Amino acid sequence: MTVYLKPTKVSRKHHLFHRWLSQEKIKLGDLPFLGICLTSLIYFTIRDPLLIVTLGCSSIVFLSLWHIVKAIPIVERYIGCKVRFWHIATAIITSTALCSVLDSPANAVFLSGLEEFMKELAEGASSAGGEAIDAEVIELIFNLIRGAFLLLVAAASLFAYNQAQQGNDWRPIVTQVALAFAIVIAIDVVTFLFVGNGGGGGAA
């Protein structure tokens, strides 16, 4: 009985793994490249964590823009008019301003530890005779990243809802949103491990 159940569990896990690969549209030939990317990520996280958090912030912004572009046709269908660039720019500015307002309790805003670290780097560079970078510029950049993240969640939620209404598979979209949250949490964890609290640390 035990000999029969053991291969069944293994085959079930094997089937789930293949089903996950098909859902994510990953081929078996892509696995070596994914392994290289994962190994490189671990290596650079240990050797150059600042590079990893920079890549993470860039990934949040580009992932947000990608989901916003995919959600624009859905928004146009709901409101019955054309969405132009100025509407998107207004949404980005509004979300950035909202993050600036919510910046009062520093512990309630993610990426605050990295923001404080970048401010300290700018102050150290200016005191060493280098080119001075205003702390408000750094704060604006991080608020822009936070605003892009909020737009990512809103656009992806709308896109997932539309996919579910049409009977399509909405789980890959939720997976991408979870990936964005994981990137944010990973950035805060890497910042805490390699830099310290940085004036309060961030919470996703």
N, CA, C and O of each residue as an XYZ file, in Angstrom:
816
protein
N       0.840     -1.210      0.000
C       0.000      0.000      0.000
C       0.872      1.257      0.000
O       0.610      2.211     -0.734
N       1.917      1.240      0.840
C       2.805      2.393      0.918
C       3.568      2.598     -0.384
O       3.777      3.732     -0.816
N       3.979      1.504     -1.004
C       4.734      1.574     -2.253
C       3.873      2.156     -3.363
O       4.392      2.795     -4.278
N       2.563      1.942     -3.293
C       1.647      2.449     -4.317
C       1.367      3.933     -4.135
O       1.294      4.676     -5.113
N       1.209      4.374     -2.877
C       0.866      5.776     -2.622
C       2.031      6.709     -2.888
O       1.830      7.852     -3.300
N       3.252      6.234     -2.655
C       4.408      7.109     -2.804
C       4.588      7.602     -4.239
O       4.758      8.807     -4.424
N       4.563      6.750     -5.265
C       4.657      7.258     -6.634
C       3.494      8.141     -7.010
O       3.638      9.048     -7.830
N       2.300      7.878     -6.399
C       1.125      8.687     -6.707
C       1.340     10.125     -6.264
O       0.997     11.051     -6.999
N       1.902     10.329     -5.078
C       2.175     11.680     -4.588
C       3.222     12.372     -5.458
O       3.111     13.559     -5.762
N       4.243     11.604     -5.853
C       5.280     12.186     -6.700
C       4.720     12.589     -8.045
O       5.023     13.670     -8.551
N       3.903     11.726     -8.629
C       3.306     12.049     -9.929
C       2.336     13.216     -9.812
O       2.208     14.012    -10.742
N       1.650     13.324     -8.672
C       0.734     14.453     -8.479
C       1.505     15.770     -8.403
O       1.090     16.771     -8.987
N       2.624     15.767     -7.686
C       3.458     16.969     -7.623
C       4.033     17.304     -8.997
O       4.129     18.468     -9.387
N       4.415     16.241     -9.724
C       4.953     16.441    -11.074
C       3.893     17.056    -11.991
O       4.196     17.925    -12.809
N       2.655     16.597    -11.844
C       1.559     17.129    -12.652
C       1.276     18.584    -12.294
O       1.056     19.406    -13.184
N       1.280     18.911    -11.001
C       1.061     20.292    -10.578
C       2.164     21.215    -11.085
O       1.907     22.354    -11.475
N       3.398     20.707    -11.072
C       4.521     21.508    -11.563
C       4.372     21.801    -13.050
O       4.603     22.926    -13.495
N       3.986     20.784    -13.816
C       3.806     20.983    -15.256
C       2.619     21.901    -15.534
O       2.651     22.691    -16.479
N       1.592     21.801    -14.728
C       0.437     22.675    -14.926
C       0.799     24.126    -14.614
O       0.337     25.045    -15.290
N       1.633     24.329    -13.577
C       2.083     25.690    -13.260
C       2.947     26.246    -14.382
O       2.846     27.424    -14.722
N       3.810     25.386    -14.966
C       4.637     25.826    -16.083
C       3.784     26.224    -17.281
O       4.076     27.214    -17.952
N       2.732     25.456    -17.550
C       1.867     25.783    -18.683
C       1.067     27.053    -18.428
O       0.832     27.830    -19.353
N       0.648     27.271    -17.195
C      -0.078     28.500    -16.863
C       0.800     29.727    -17.036
O       0.344     30.757    -17.533
N       2.053     29.617    -16.629
C       2.982     30.736    -16.749
C       3.651     30.798    -18.121
O       4.488     31.665    -18.371
N       3.272     29.863    -19.018
C       3.811     29.798    -20.381
C       5.342     29.664    -20.364
O       6.054     30.307    -21.134
N       5.814     28.803    -19.455
C       7.242     28.529    -19.333
C       7.522     27.153    -19.927
O       6.895     26.167    -19.539
N       8.450     27.086    -20.854
C       8.830     25.823    -21.461
C       9.981     25.193    -20.672
O      10.685     25.870    -19.923
N      10.153     23.891    -20.859
C      11.222     23.189    -20.145
C      12.597     23.718    -20.544
O      13.529     23.702    -19.741
N      12.721     24.188    -21.785
C      13.989     24.760    -22.224
C      14.319     26.082    -21.558
O      15.464     26.531    -21.591
N      13.289     26.724    -20.935
C      13.529     27.987    -20.244
C      14.065     27.791    -18.831
O      14.575     28.734    -18.225
N      13.953     26.577    -18.301
C      14.360     26.337    -16.911
C      15.835     26.612    -16.650
O      16.154     27.197    -15.614
N      16.774     26.213    -17.555
C      18.184     26.575    -17.290
C      18.404     28.083    -17.202
O      19.181     28.551    -16.369
N      17.717     28.850    -18.066
C      17.873     30.301    -18.032
C      17.260     30.886    -16.753
O      17.796     31.831    -16.175
N      16.135     30.314    -16.322
C      15.547     30.757    -15.061
C      16.475     30.450    -13.895
O      16.592     31.238    -12.956
N      17.143     29.283    -13.963
C      18.107     28.938    -12.922
C      19.277     29.901    -12.892
O      19.740     30.285    -11.818
N      19.766     30.300    -14.076
C      20.866     31.274    -14.146
C      20.431     32.612    -13.559
O      21.172     33.240    -12.802
N      19.211     33.045    -13.919
C      18.704     34.322    -13.398
C      18.553     34.271    -11.884
O      18.908     35.227    -11.195
N      18.029     33.162    -11.359
C      17.859     33.031     -9.915
C      19.202     33.008     -9.205
O      19.361     33.633     -8.157
N      20.169     32.292     -9.767
C      21.507     32.250     -9.174
C      22.163     33.629     -9.187
O      22.784     34.038     -8.206
N      22.022     34.337    -10.300
C      22.574     35.695    -10.398
C      21.909     36.624     -9.397
O      22.566     37.473     -8.794
N      20.591     36.458     -9.222
C      19.867     37.289     -8.266
C      20.386     37.073     -6.857
O      20.596     38.034     -6.116
N      20.596     35.821     -6.480
C      21.116     35.527     -5.141
C      22.538     36.068     -4.984
O      22.889     36.627     -3.945
N      23.352     35.894     -6.030
C      24.750     36.361     -5.968
C      24.826     37.874     -5.802
O      25.549     38.372     -4.939
N      24.071     38.613     -6.639
C      24.128     40.074     -6.568
C      23.430     40.614     -5.322
O      23.756     41.703     -4.849
N      22.469     39.852     -4.791
C      21.848     40.268     -3.532
C      22.870     40.274     -2.413
O      22.831     41.134     -1.533
N      23.795     39.305     -2.444
C      24.829     39.221     -1.415
C      25.966     40.207     -1.687
O      26.451     40.870     -0.771
N      26.389     40.298     -2.951
C      27.565     41.111     -3.292
C      27.226     42.580     -3.537
O      28.012     43.457     -3.179
N      26.072     42.863     -4.138
C      25.723     44.249     -4.480
C      24.229     44.468     -4.258
O      23.469     44.546     -5.223
N      23.796     44.568     -2.992
C      22.359     44.701     -2.708
C      21.745     45.982     -3.262
O      20.556     46.009     -3.580
N      22.547     47.052     -3.383
C      22.007     48.305     -3.913
C      21.570     48.139     -5.366
O      20.576     48.730     -5.789
N      22.314     47.333     -6.132
C      21.922     47.047     -7.512
C      20.594     46.306     -7.553
O      19.753     46.589     -8.406
N      20.398     45.363     -6.641
C      19.170     44.573     -6.618
C      17.966     45.444     -6.266
O      16.912     45.320     -6.889
N      18.114     46.322     -5.273
C      16.968     47.168     -4.904
C      16.669     48.175     -6.015
O      15.514     48.554     -6.211
N      17.704     48.612     -6.743
C      17.471     49.494     -7.884
C      16.705     48.774     -8.981
O      15.761     49.323     -9.551
N      17.112     47.541     -9.277
C      16.392     46.741    -10.257
C      14.964     46.454     -9.802
O      14.040     46.426    -10.615
N      14.789     46.240     -8.499
C      13.449     45.994     -7.977
C      12.537     47.196     -8.149
O      11.387     47.052     -8.563
N      13.042     48.376     -7.836
C      12.249     49.600     -8.018
C      11.914     49.824     -9.490
O      10.794     50.208     -9.825
N      12.888     49.583    -10.367
C      12.635     49.719    -11.800
C      11.598     48.708    -12.273
O      10.761     49.026    -13.118
N      11.648     47.487    -11.730
C      10.676     46.467    -12.105
C       9.265     46.871    -11.706
O       8.312     46.627    -12.446
N       9.127     47.494    -10.530
C       7.811     47.944    -10.085
C       7.254     48.980    -11.054
O       6.084     48.917    -11.428
N       8.090     49.934    -11.460
C       7.639     50.992    -12.361
C       7.234     50.420    -13.721
O       6.159     50.738    -14.230
N       8.092     49.576    -14.314
C       7.788     49.035    -15.640
C       6.605     48.072    -15.603
O       5.798     48.045    -16.532
N       6.496     47.283    -14.537
C       5.344     46.398    -14.394
C       4.060     47.196    -14.240
O       3.010     46.805    -14.749
N       4.152     48.319    -13.535
C       2.987     49.191    -13.375
C       2.553     49.777    -14.716
O       1.367     49.773    -15.045
N       3.518     50.280    -15.490
C       3.186     50.853    -16.796
C       2.570     49.803    -17.713
O       1.645     50.102    -18.467
N       3.082     48.565    -17.651
C       2.559     47.499    -18.499
C       1.100     47.194    -18.171
O       0.278     47.024    -19.072
N       0.782     47.125    -16.877
C      -0.598     46.844    -16.472
C      -1.510     48.030    -16.756
O      -2.679     47.841    -17.090
N      -0.996     49.245    -16.628
C      -1.812     50.419    -16.936
C      -2.191     50.422    -18.411
O      -3.339     50.702    -18.757
N      -1.221     50.107    -19.289
C      -1.505     50.053    -20.732
C      -2.541     48.986    -21.043
O      -3.406     49.201    -21.892
N      -2.472     47.838    -20.374
C      -3.432     46.770    -20.625
C      -4.812     47.107    -20.078
O      -5.816     46.605    -20.583
N      -4.875     47.959    -19.043
C      -6.165     48.298    -18.441
C      -6.847     49.475    -19.132
O      -8.033     49.717    -18.904
N      -6.112     50.217    -19.980
C      -6.699     51.394    -20.632
C      -7.917     51.051    -21.481
O      -8.927     51.746    -21.368
N      -7.882     49.999    -22.344
C      -9.094     49.681    -23.123
C     -10.306     49.347    -22.258
O     -11.440     49.652    -22.627
N     -10.065     48.719    -21.108
C     -11.178     48.392    -20.203
C     -11.771     49.658    -19.623
O     -12.990     49.804    -19.543
N     -10.896     50.584    -19.213
C     -11.384     51.863    -18.667
C     -12.155     52.635    -19.726
O     -13.197     53.219    -19.431
N     -11.652     52.643    -20.957
C     -12.336     53.348    -22.047
C     -13.725     52.763    -22.292
O     -14.672     53.500    -22.566
N     -13.845     51.453    -22.194
C     -15.146     50.829    -22.406
C     -16.123     51.172    -21.282
O     -17.323     51.315    -21.515
N     -15.599     51.302    -20.061
C     -16.481     51.611    -18.930
C     -16.937     53.068    -18.944
O     -18.112     53.349    -18.708
N     -16.022     53.996    -19.219
C     -16.371     55.418    -19.146
C     -16.901     55.941    -20.470
O     -17.497     57.018    -20.508
N     -16.701     55.209    -21.554
C     -17.257     55.598    -22.843
C     -16.532     56.731    -23.542
O     -17.126     57.407    -24.382
N     -15.269     56.959    -23.222
C     -14.496     57.995    -23.909
C     -13.033     57.562    -23.986
O     -12.609     56.616    -23.323
N     -12.284     58.275    -24.807
C     -10.890     57.936    -25.058
C     -10.012     58.387    -23.899
O     -10.113     59.522    -23.434
N      -9.154     57.491    -23.440
C      -8.186     57.828    -22.397
C      -6.911     58.317    -23.070
O      -6.309     57.602    -23.871
N      -6.502     59.537    -22.740
C      -5.332     60.132    -23.360
C      -4.156     60.146    -22.376
O      -4.283     59.794    -21.203
N      -3.021     60.565    -22.907
C      -1.800     60.583    -22.103
C      -1.957     61.486    -20.886
O      -1.450     61.175    -19.808
N      -2.661     62.607    -21.060
C      -2.806     63.561    -19.958
C      -3.634     62.972    -18.821
O      -3.427     63.317    -17.658
N      -4.566     62.088    -19.151
C      -5.335     61.434    -18.090
C      -4.441     60.516    -17.258
O      -4.543     60.471    -16.032
N      -3.561     59.784    -17.952
C      -2.641     58.893    -17.239
C      -1.656     59.698    -16.402
O      -1.358     59.339    -15.263
N      -1.147     60.805    -16.982
C      -0.217     61.661    -16.237
C      -0.883     62.230    -14.989
O      -0.258     62.324    -13.933
N      -2.156     62.610    -15.113
C      -2.895     63.122    -13.957
C      -3.042     62.053    -12.885
O      -2.918     62.341    -11.695
N      -3.309     60.805    -13.309
C      -3.432     59.715    -12.340
C      -2.112     59.466    -11.619
O      -2.090     59.211    -10.415
N      -1.011     59.544    -12.369
C       0.309     59.333    -11.752
C       0.623     60.455    -10.769
O       1.106     60.200     -9.666
N       0.346     61.711    -11.172
C       0.614     62.850    -10.288
C      -0.259     62.772     -9.039
O       0.202     63.051     -7.933
N      -1.532     62.387     -9.225
C      -2.440     62.285     -8.084
C      -1.988     61.213     -7.104
O      -1.981     61.436     -5.894
N      -1.609     60.048     -7.626
C      -1.155     58.974     -6.740
C       0.152     59.341     -6.040
O       0.361     58.984     -4.881
N       1.039     60.060     -6.752
C       2.284     60.503     -6.127
C       2.008     61.507     -5.014
O       2.619     61.445     -3.947
N       1.077     62.440     -5.273
C       0.702     63.408     -4.236
C       0.046     62.707     -3.053
O       0.249     63.095     -1.902
N      -0.744     61.668     -3.341
C      -1.381     60.922     -2.260
C      -0.341     60.243     -1.379
O      -0.461     60.228     -0.154
N       0.686     59.679     -2.023
C       1.756     59.059     -1.232
C       2.521     60.089     -0.422
O       3.000     59.779      0.669
N       2.646     61.312     -0.932
C       3.318     62.373     -0.182
C       2.512     62.747      1.055
O       3.078     63.036      2.108
N       1.187     62.741      0.923
C       0.329     63.045      2.068
C       0.403     61.930      3.100
O       0.425     62.179      4.305
N       0.442     60.683      2.601
C       0.486     59.535      3.507
C       1.862     59.313      4.109
O       2.053     58.384      4.894
N       2.828     60.161      3.749
C       4.200     59.973      4.211
C       4.412     60.454      5.641
O       5.524     60.381      6.163
N       3.329     60.956      6.289
C       3.460     61.476      7.647
C       3.969     60.426      8.621
O       4.994     60.639      9.269
N       3.256     59.257      8.744
C       3.865     58.198      9.554
C       4.807     57.382      8.687
O       4.347     56.618      7.838
N       6.114     57.522      8.878
C       7.086     56.896      7.982
C       6.971     55.378      7.971
O       7.218     54.746      6.944
N       6.596     54.783      9.113
C       6.517     53.331      9.172
C       5.361     52.771      8.364
O       5.322     51.567      8.110
N       4.411     53.618      7.951
C       3.247     53.139      7.207
C       3.499     53.126      5.714
O       2.626     52.708      4.953
N       4.666     53.572      5.268
C       4.962     53.676      3.844
C       6.113     52.728      3.513
O       7.151     52.746      4.173
N       5.921     51.907      2.493
C       6.983     50.987      2.115
C       8.113     51.740      1.420
O       7.926     52.849      0.920
N       9.274     51.124      1.401
C      10.509     51.650      0.819
C      11.061     52.849      1.580
O      11.938     53.544      1.068
N      10.574     53.106      2.783
C      11.072     54.261      3.531
C      12.508     54.043      4.009
O      13.291     54.989      4.097
N      12.852     52.765      4.321
C      14.225     52.493      4.739
C      15.224     52.785      3.630
O      16.274     53.378      3.874
N      14.895     52.367      2.408
C      15.765     52.639      1.268
C      15.816     54.132      0.968
O      16.861     54.657      0.586
N      14.695     54.809      1.141
C      14.664     56.258      0.904
C      15.596     56.989      1.865
O      16.342     57.880      1.460
N      15.547     56.608      3.141
C      16.425     57.245      4.121
C      17.894     56.948      3.816
O      18.759     57.804      3.999
N      18.165     55.722      3.346
C      19.538     55.367      2.994
C      20.044     56.210      1.819
O      21.189     56.663      1.829
N      19.200     56.419      0.816
C      19.593     57.229     -0.331
C      19.810     58.687      0.079
O      20.696     59.358     -0.450
N      19.011     59.169      1.012
C      19.208     60.535      1.519
C      20.546     60.651      2.245
O      21.254     61.648      2.105
N      20.887     59.620      3.024
C      22.177     59.628      3.720
C      23.336     59.589      2.728
O      24.353     60.249      2.938
N      23.188     58.816      1.642
C      24.218     58.786      0.611
C      24.381     60.150     -0.047
O      25.498     60.590     -0.318
N      23.251     60.817     -0.302
C      23.311     62.140     -0.926
C      23.980     63.147     -0.001
O      24.774     63.976     -0.445
N      23.658     63.073      1.281
C      24.289     63.978      2.241
C      25.779     63.707      2.354
O      26.580     64.636      2.458
N      26.160     62.401      2.333
C      27.583     62.065      2.400
C      28.342     62.526      1.174
O      29.489     62.961      1.274
N      27.697     62.430      0.003
C      28.351     62.879     -1.225
C      28.536     64.388     -1.238
O      29.573     64.890     -1.671
N      27.514     65.118     -0.757
C      27.619     66.576     -0.738
C      28.638     67.057      0.280
O      29.338     68.041      0.039
N      28.732     66.360      1.437
C      29.716     66.757      2.448
C      31.142     66.418      2.021
O      32.105     67.035      2.478
N      31.262     65.413      1.124
C      32.590     65.036      0.626
C      33.032     65.901     -0.549
O      34.093     65.672     -1.129
N      32.220     66.891     -0.898
C      32.587     67.790     -1.981
C      32.016     67.402     -3.322
O      32.332     68.029     -4.333
N      31.170     66.367     -3.354
C      30.556     65.945     -4.609
C      29.342     66.800     -4.932
O      29.030     67.769     -4.239
N      28.666     66.409     -6.012
C      27.493     67.160     -6.436
C      26.347     66.896     -5.470
O      26.014     65.745     -5.189
N      25.749     67.962     -4.967
C      24.683     67.845     -3.974
C      23.368     67.447     -4.648
O      23.010     67.980     -5.699
N      22.658     66.506     -4.029
C      21.336     66.084     -4.491
C      20.336     66.446     -3.413
O      20.485     66.063     -2.253
N      19.323     67.184     -3.806
C      18.331     67.623     -2.848
C      17.556     66.425     -2.307
O      17.171     65.532     -3.062
N      17.330     66.416     -0.989
C      16.579     65.320     -0.371
C      15.134     65.283     -0.853
O      14.517     64.219     -0.895
N      14.589     66.452     -1.221
C      13.220     66.482     -1.712
C      13.088     65.778     -3.066
O      12.042     65.207     -3.374
N      14.149     65.823     -3.869
C      14.138     65.117     -5.159
C      14.083     63.612     -4.921
O      13.331     62.904     -5.590
N      14.871     63.126     -3.977
C      14.855     61.695     -3.650
C      13.484     61.295     -3.115
O      12.958     60.239     -3.466
N      12.911     62.140     -2.267
C      11.589     61.845     -1.726
C      10.541     61.798     -2.844
O       9.655     60.943     -2.833
N      10.648     62.723     -3.812
C       9.715     62.741     -4.933
C       9.837     61.473     -5.776
O       8.829     60.912     -6.207
N      11.078     61.019     -6.013
C      11.293     59.800     -6.807
C      10.667     58.593     -6.125
O      10.021     57.778     -6.783
N      10.848     58.471     -4.830
C      10.286     57.326     -4.116
C       8.767     57.411     -4.019
O       8.084     56.388     -4.061
N       8.240     58.616     -3.889
C       6.782     58.759     -3.912
C       6.217     58.409     -5.286
O       5.107     57.888     -5.393
N       6.989     58.697     -6.337
C       6.578     58.307     -7.686
C       6.531     56.786     -7.816
O       5.609     56.238     -8.421
N       7.527     56.108     -7.246
C       7.523     54.639     -7.270
C       6.329     54.098     -6.492
O       5.682     53.145     -6.926
N       6.033     54.707     -5.339
C       4.874     54.259     -4.554
C       3.573     54.501     -5.312
O       2.668     53.667     -5.299
N       3.491     55.668     -5.980
C       2.296     55.959     -6.769
C       2.132     54.986     -7.916
O       1.017     54.559     -8.215
N       3.247     54.625     -8.573
C       3.185     53.643     -9.656
C       2.735     52.288     -9.130
O       2.012     51.561     -9.811
N       3.161     51.950     -7.920
C       2.743     50.680     -7.335
C       1.245     50.672     -7.055
O       0.575     49.666     -7.291
N       0.716     51.783     -6.554
C      -0.726     51.874     -6.313
C      -1.507     51.743     -7.618
O      -2.544     51.081     -7.663
N      -1.004     52.379     -8.685
C      -1.660     52.264     -9.984
C      -1.563     50.834    -10.511
O      -2.487     50.340    -11.157
N      -0.439     50.173    -10.231
C      -0.293     48.769    -10.630
C      -1.382     47.915    -10.002
O      -2.026     47.123    -10.691
N      -1.590     48.069     -8.702
C      -2.599     47.270     -8.010
C      -3.995     47.581     -8.547
O      -4.796     46.672     -8.763
N      -4.285     48.872     -8.763
C      -5.607     49.250     -9.266
C      -5.841     48.726    -10.680
O      -6.898     48.162    -10.963
N      -4.850     48.910    -11.581
C      -5.008     48.476    -12.969
C      -5.083     46.958    -13.058
O      -5.904     46.422    -13.802
N      -4.234     46.261    -12.309
C      -4.256     44.797    -12.351
C      -5.551     44.244    -11.779
O      -6.077     43.253    -12.284
N      -6.075     44.875    -10.726
C      -7.348     44.427    -10.157
C      -8.483     44.598    -11.162
O      -9.331     43.717    -11.307
N      -8.493     45.742    -11.859
C      -9.514     45.977    -12.876
C      -9.386     44.979    -14.025
O     -10.388     44.453    -14.510
N      -8.152     44.719    -14.457
C      -7.923     43.784    -15.550
C      -8.318     42.369    -15.148
O      -8.909     41.642    -15.946
N      -7.995     41.965    -13.906
C      -8.370     40.635    -13.420
C      -9.889     40.493    -13.317
O     -10.442     39.447    -13.656
N     -10.562     41.547    -12.849
C     -12.023     41.515    -12.759
C     -12.650     41.382    -14.140
O     -13.611     40.634    -14.321
N     -12.110     42.104    -15.109
C     -12.629     42.026    -16.470
C     -12.408     40.630    -17.067
O     -13.276     40.109    -17.768
N     -11.252     40.030    -16.789
C     -10.978     38.680    -17.271
C     -11.935     37.667    -16.639
O     -12.410     36.747    -17.305
N     -12.206     37.848    -15.357
C     -13.126     36.937    -14.675
C     -14.547     37.080    -15.216
O     -15.264     36.087    -15.345
N     -14.960     38.315    -15.534
C     -16.300     38.540    -16.078
C     -16.458     37.889    -17.447
O     -17.550     37.448    -17.806
N     -15.376     37.828    -18.207
C     -15.421     37.228    -19.534
C     -15.183     35.723    -19.507
O     -15.183     35.073    -20.553
N     -14.985     35.177    -18.332
C     -14.759     33.744    -18.207
C     -13.338     33.313    -18.497
O     -13.069     32.122    -18.648
N     -12.421     34.269    -18.576
C     -11.015     33.946    -18.835
C     -10.277     33.672    -17.528
O     -10.807     33.893    -16.440
N      -9.062     33.194    -17.656
C      -8.255     32.874    -16.485
C      -7.647     34.149    -15.926
O      -6.870     34.823    -16.603
N      -8.005     34.482    -14.680
C      -7.529     35.712    -14.045
C      -6.363     35.448    -13.099
O      -5.770     36.387    -12.570
N      -6.033     34.187    -12.885
C      -5.000     33.856    -11.899
C      -3.603     34.331    -12.280
O      -2.851     34.728    -11.390
N      -3.207     34.312    -13.581
C      -1.879     34.865    -13.900
C      -1.721     36.334    -13.536
O      -0.627     36.772    -13.181
N      -2.814     37.103    -13.623
C      -2.741     38.524    -13.273
C      -2.529     38.676    -11.768
O      -1.716     39.486    -11.322
N      -3.269     37.888    -10.996
C      -3.092     37.929     -9.541
C      -1.675     37.493     -9.171
O      -1.087     38.016     -8.224
N      -1.130     36.533     -9.919
C       0.244     36.100     -9.675
C       1.228     37.240     -9.896
O       2.192     37.381     -9.145
N       0.991     38.055    -10.925
C       1.873     39.184    -11.196
C       1.761     40.250    -10.104
O       2.760     40.860     -9.723
N       0.549     40.469     -9.605
C       0.381     41.412     -8.489
C       1.101     40.894     -7.250
O       1.759     41.655     -6.541
N       0.972     39.594     -6.995
C       1.692     38.996     -5.863
C       3.200     39.127     -6.053
O       3.937     39.336     -5.089
N       3.656     39.002     -7.309
C       5.081     39.191     -7.594
C       5.515     40.615     -7.281
O       6.602     40.830     -6.744
N       4.667     41.597     -7.616
C       4.994     42.994     -7.306
C       5.086     43.210     -5.796
O       5.989     43.899     -5.320
N       4.155     42.623     -5.045
C       4.224     42.714     -3.581
C       5.485     42.031     -3.063
O       6.128     42.522     -2.135
N       5.837     40.893     -3.668
C       7.046     40.190     -3.245
C       8.293     41.019     -3.512
O       9.228     41.011     -2.712
N       8.313     41.744     -4.644
C       9.455     42.615     -4.944
C       9.577     43.713     -3.898
O      10.676     44.015     -3.432
N       8.436     44.314     -3.526
C       8.449     45.376     -2.519
C       8.960     44.846     -1.182
O       9.807     45.463     -0.538
N       8.428     43.686     -0.775
C       8.854     43.103      0.497
C      10.339     42.735      0.444
O      11.069     42.944      1.412
N      10.781     42.182     -0.697
C      12.185     41.799     -0.832
C      13.098     43.013     -0.752
O      14.163     42.948     -0.138
N      12.690     44.129     -1.371
C      13.496     45.343     -1.306
C      13.635     45.821      0.135
O      14.725     46.189      0.574
N      12.512     45.810      0.870
C      12.567     46.240      2.269
C      13.421     45.292      3.110
O      14.159     45.733      3.991
N      13.317     43.989      2.837
C      14.103     43.014      3.602
C      15.595     43.180      3.307
O      16.416     43.193      4.224
N      15.940     43.305      2.019
C      17.344     43.489      1.639
C      17.890     44.789      2.245
O      19.019     44.825      2.734
N      17.080     45.854      2.208
C      17.508     47.124      2.800
C      17.759     46.975      4.290
O      18.746     47.491      4.813
N      16.855     46.260      4.982
C      17.004     46.077      6.422
C      18.224     45.230      6.754
O      18.935     45.518      7.717
N      18.477     44.175      5.955
C      19.581     43.269      6.244
C      20.941     43.895      5.982
O      21.882     43.689      6.748
N      21.046     44.668      4.889
C      22.352     45.156      4.475
C      22.603     46.629      4.841
O      23.749     47.077      4.865
N      21.543     47.365      5.122
C      21.706     48.781      5.427
C      21.317     49.080      6.860
O      21.939     49.914      7.519
N      20.277     48.393      7.349
C      19.762     48.698      8.676
C      18.376     49.280      8.585
O      17.742     49.253      7.530
N      17.915     49.802      9.688
C      16.555     50.318      9.739
C      16.364     51.550      8.892
O      15.260     51.776      8.397
N      17.384     52.354      8.702
C      17.295     53.526      7.847
C      16.270     54.518      8.256
O      15.644     55.148      7.404
N      16.072     54.684      9.551
C      15.129     55.683     10.015
C      13.717     55.166     10.093
O      12.775     55.943      9.937
N      13.534     53.892     10.327
C      12.178     53.423     10.538
C      11.851     52.185      9.754
O      11.017     51.393     10.192
N      12.491     51.977      8.578
C      12.204     50.796      7.784
C      10.874     50.861      7.128
O      10.010     51.594      7.609
N      10.643     50.149      6.066
C       9.387     50.191      5.333
C       8.560     48.977      5.645
O       9.071     47.935      6.055
N       7.260     49.133      5.441
C       6.330     48.036      5.575
C       5.460     48.014      4.363
O       4.911     49.047      3.979
N       5.315     46.873      3.746
C       4.556     46.791      2.513
C       3.086     46.797      2.813
O       2.269     46.733      1.895
